[in-house]
Amino acid sequence: MKDRYDNIDEYIRDLQAEIRKSDQCANHYYNLGVALLSKSDFVEAEEAFLNAVRNSPHLAEAYVQLGGLCLRRGDLDGCLRYNEEAANCRAKFAVPWSNIGFVHVQRGEVDKAISALEKALRWEPDFVQARATLASALFMKGDYDGCIEAGNAVLRKEPGFGPAWNNLALAYFEKGDYAKAVECADKAGECGYEVPRAFLEELAAHRA
């Protein structure tokens, strides 16, 4: 295990040595990919994850990592494709469903996003990121009450989650509850979330 090692480079060298002895162990490739990610060596990490799925085509976690690398370089199609592959491997794995929902939100495909995010939350009800993304999707759909409900569910678990406060501010603003919108936008800022300047300017007119 990694905690036995004094540093990540030693861990990587040992994994590489194990792979030279037996290059068909998907877990070694997967662990190598994760270690390389921690060093921001994205090119080598991707190659390690690809080797992991070549040796174990049903290793859902490796597909999720490959999807994350695609997202990092702005490749939404690749991100979606790899996460769909992960979900096909393990239908009850919440992470790829959450990522699929995120991609659909980015594309403005709201109904597809909500469907995927609800699957993620069916398998993992306390998945904060999935519920926060669901709040965004519900806002985009115009379901402001649903957005507020989802946002509050996030904040019960993670009171300092800035994006959830921002979603609440947007939803309350659309409902005409400007005092609540101001309060939530301020909380988002306090939590380190950068509230869009244009929205802050709209809120300024409603500050007491």
C-alpha positions in Angstrom: 0.0 0.0 0.0 1.1 3.6 -0.7 1.3 4.5 3.0 4.3 2.2 3.4 6.4 4.5 1.2 8.3 7.6 2.3 7.5 9.4 -1.0 5.5 9.1 -4.1 8.5 8.6 -6.4 9.6 5.5 -4.5 6.0 4.2 -4.8 6.0 4.8 -8.5 9.3 3.1 -9.0 8.1 0.0 -7.2 4.9 -0.1 -9.2 6.9 0.2 -12.4 9.2 -2.6 -11.3 6.2 -4.8 -10.6 4.8 -4.0 -14.0 8.1 -5.0 -15.7 7.9 -8.4 -13.9 4.2 -8.8 -14.9 2.7 -6.4 -17.3 -0.9 -7.9 -17.2 -1.9 -6.6 -13.7 -4.6 -4.0 -14.2 -4.5 -2.9 -10.6 -0.8 -2.1 -10.8 -1.5 0.1 -13.8 -4.4 1.7 -12.1 -2.4 2.5 -9.0 0.4 3.8 -11.1 -2.0 6.1 -12.9 -3.3 7.5 -9.6 0.2 8.1 -8.3 1.2 9.9 -11.5 -1.9 12.0 -11.3 -0.8 13.1 -7.8 2.4 14.5 -9.5 0.3 16.1 -12.3 2.0 13.8 -14.8 -1.2 13.7 -16.9 0.2 12.1 -20.1 1.8 9.2 -18.3 -1.2 8.8 -16.0 -3.5 8.5 -19.0 -1.2 5.8 -20.6 -1.3 3.9 -17.3 -5.1 4.0 -17.1 -5.4 2.9 -20.7 -3.2 -0.1 -19.9 -5.4 -0.8 -16.9 -8.5 -1.1 -19.1 -6.6 -3.0 -21.8 -5.9 -5.6 -19.2 -9.2 -5.4 -17.4 -11.9 -4.0 -19.7 -14.4 -3.9 -16.8 -12.3 -1.7 -14.5 -14.9 1.0 -14.0 -12.7 3.3 -11.9 -10.0 3.5 -14.6 -12.7 4.7 -17.1 -13.7 7.3 -14.7 -10.1 8.5 -14.4 -9.8 8.6 -18.2 -13.0 10.7 -18.3 -11.5 13.1 -15.8 -8.4 13.5 -17.9 -10.6 14.2 -21.0 -12.6 16.8 -19.0 -9.4 18.5 -17.9 -8.5 19.2 -21.5 -12.0 20.3 -22.4 -13.0 17.1 -24.2 -16.6 16.7 -23.2 -17.3 13.9 -25.7 -14.4 11.8 -24.4 -15.4 12.5 -20.8 -19.0 11.3 -21.6 -17.8 8.3 -23.5 -15.5 7.0 -20.8 -18.0 7.6 -18.0 -20.7 5.8 -20.0 -18.3 2.9 -20.3 -17.8 3.0 -16.5 -21.5 3.0 -15.9 -21.9 0.0 -18.3 -19.3 -1.9 -16.3 -20.9 -1.1 -13.0 -24.5 0.2 -13.2 -24.7 1.0 -9.5 -21.5 3.0 -9.4 -22.6 6.6 -8.6 -19.5 8.5 -9.8 -19.8 8.0 -13.5 -23.5 8.8 -13.4 -22.7 12.1 -11.6 -20.0 12.8 -14.2 -22.4 12.0 -17.1 -24.9 14.4 -15.5 -22.2 17.1 -15.3 -21.4 16.8 -19.0 -25.0 17.1 -19.9 -25.4 20.2 -17.7 -22.4 21.7 -19.6 -24.1 21.0 -22.8 -27.4 22.4 -21.7 -29.1 19.0 -22.0 -31.1 19.4 -18.8 -33.4 16.4 -18.9 -30.5 14.0 -19.7 -28.5 15.6 -16.8 -31.4 15.2 -14.3 -31.9 11.5 -15.3 -28.2 10.7 -14.9 -27.9 12.6 -11.6 -30.9 10.9 -10.1 -29.3 7.6 -10.9 -26.2 8.7 -9.1 -28.2 9.7 -6.0 -30.2 6.5 -6.1 -27.0 4.6 -5.6 -25.3 7.1 -3.3 -27.9 9.5 -1.6 -25.2 11.5 0.2 -23.1 12.3 -2.9 -22.7 16.0 -2.4 -21.3 16.8 -5.8 -24.1 15.0 -7.6 -26.8 16.7 -5.6 -25.1 20.1 -6.2 -25.0 19.5 -10.0 -28.7 18.4 -9.8 -29.5 21.7 -8.2 -27.9 23.5 -11.2 -29.8 21.3 -13.6 -33.1 22.0 -11.9 -32.4 25.7 -12.0 -31.7 25.5 -15.7 -35.0 23.7 -16.1 -36.8 26.5 -14.3 -37.6 24.3 -11.3 -36.6 26.9 -8.7 -38.2 25.1 -5.7 -36.5 21.8 -6.7 -33.2 23.7 -7.0 -33.6 25.2 -3.5 -34.5 21.8 -2.1 -31.5 20.1 -3.6 -29.2 23.0 -2.6 -30.4 22.9 1.0 -29.8 19.1 1.0 -26.2 19.8 0.0 -25.7 22.4 2.7 -27.0 20.1 5.4 -24.0 17.9 4.6 -21.5 20.6 3.5 -22.4 24.0 5.0 -19.4 25.6 3.4 -20.1 24.4 -0.2 -20.1 27.7 -2.1 -21.6 26.6 -5.4 -24.7 25.4 -3.5 -25.1 28.8 -1.9 -24.8 30.4 -5.3 -27.5 28.1 -6.7 -29.8 29.1 -3.9 -29.1 32.8 -4.5 -30.0 32.4 -8.2 -33.2 30.4 -7.4 -34.4 32.9 -4.8 -33.7 35.8 -7.1 -35.8 34.2 -9.8 -38.6 33.7 -7.2 -38.4 37.4 -6.3 -37.1 36.8 -2.8 -34.3 39.3 -3.2 -33.4 39.5 0.5 -32.8 35.8 0.6 -30.9 35.9 -2.7 -28.6 38.6 -1.3 -28.0 36.5 1.9 -27.2 33.4 -0.1 -24.9 35.2 -2.5 -23.0 36.7 0.5 -22.6 33.2 2.0 -21.3 31.9 -1.4 -18.6 34.6 -1.3 -17.7 33.9 2.3 -17.2 30.2 1.3 -14.7 31.2 -1.4 -17.0 30.9 -4.4 -16.7 33.7 -7.0 -20.2 34.9 -7.6 -20.5 36.2 -11.2 -20.0 40.0 -11.3 -23.1 40.5 -13.4 -25.3 38.8 -10.8 -23.7 40.8 -8.0 -24.6 43.9 -9.8 -28.2 42.8 -10.2 -28.3 42.0 -6.5 -26.8 45.4 -5.5 -30.1 47.1 -6.4 -31.9 44.9 -3.8 -29.5 45.4 -0.9 -31.1 47.1 2.1 
